[in-house]
Amino acid sequence: MSTTPQGHLVTTVHSTQTVTVEIDGEVVARSKRPVVLYETGLPIRYYLPPEDVDLTRFEATDTHTTCPFKGVASYWTYLGNGDTGPRPDVVWAYPEPIASVPDIAGLLSFYDTVAQVTAEGEPPAPPA
């Protein structure tokens, strides 16, 4: 868990929910072992093990961003399914997150503005 003097909070919880990710109608990920990330002011994000993502549908990009609460993120582009073109930088991961959120190291998350992320069941409660 990471808290700043401004009250920004980032916490993670391991879950057994089934999370399915679709892009343009194609299932690109399904996991029963997501890590749920709660961050002040942002929607819940599900981070999935790379083994649960069809990485043949994605290509790494040169894009990197820095979050003061999680670290440096790397991105991947969805290559498309034949009917649609690529969707740039729709997936991200923190290969080496800051020390307060080690549970997301190397796990993948998807922008819900492009991907349809569906989680079965209720997410676990964030830590108190």
N, C-alpha and C positions, 0 to 999 in steps of 0.2 A: 504494500500500500504506500502511496506517495501523497503527501499533503504539502501545500505551499503556504506561505504566510497569507496569501490572498484567499485562502480557503478552497483552492482547486484541489480536487481529490480524484485519484485514479486507483481503482482496486480491481483485482481479478479473482475469479472463482472458477474452479473446475466444475464441469457439468456433465450429465449423462443424457442431456436432451439430444434428439436427432435433429441435426441442422442440414438442410438441403439448400443448395445454391443453384439457381438457374440464370442463364444469360441468353436472351433471345430465344427462349423456349427450350434450351439445351441444359440438361443437368451437368454441371461442371464440378460439383463437389457434394459429398454426403459424409457426415461425420457423426459418431455417437460419443465423441470425446472432445467437445469444444472447450475452449477457455473463454469465459464471459468476461468482458472488460466493461466496467462502469467508469465513466469519466464525467465530472461536473459539466453540465451544459450540453452534453452530447448524447445521442441515442446509444443504447446498448450495442456493443460490437461483439461479434463472435469471431474468435481466432481458431483456425482449424489446422490440424497437422498436415503438412504437405502430402503425406501418403494418402490422405483422404480427398485430394484435389486432383483432377485430371490435368496434370501439368503439360500434357501434349497440346492442350488448347490455348496455352499461354506462352508468351515470350518476354524475357526480362528486358527492361528498358534502362536507359541511363538516368532516369528520374530518381532523385533523392530529395527528401524533405526532412526537416529537423523539427521535432516536437520537444519542448523543454521538459515535458512530463513523461515521455517514453523513449526518446532518443532519435536516431537517424533511421528513416524508413527507406526501403527499396521497393520498386514497383514492377508490375507485369501488365502487359497488354493482352486482352482476349483477342485471339486471331480471327474470330468469326466462324460461322458454321456453313458457309457457302451461300446462304441467302442474305447474310448481313456482312458488313465490313468489320474491320477491327474496332475494338473499344479500348482506346488508350488508357493505360494506367488505372485499370479498374480494380486491381489487386495490390495489396501492400503487405509488407512484413517488416519487422524490426529484427534484423539478424543478431544484433547485440544491443538489446534495450538497456536503459539505465538500470542500476541495481535494484530500484524499488519495484520493478515490474518484470522479474525474470521469467515468469510463467509464459510470456508471449514470445520468447526468443524463437525465431525461425518459423513461427506460425503465420498463417495467411488469413487476411481479412478482406472483405469485399465492400465496395461502395454500393450502398443500397439504392442509389440513384440510377444505377445501371443494372445491377444484379438483383434478382428477387431472392432474398434470404428468408427462409422459412424455418422456424424452430418449433418442434412438437413439444408440448408441455410448457409448464411455467419455468422461467429462468430461476436459478438459485438466488436467494437474497444476497445482496452485497454484505460484506463484513461490516459489523458495527464500528 
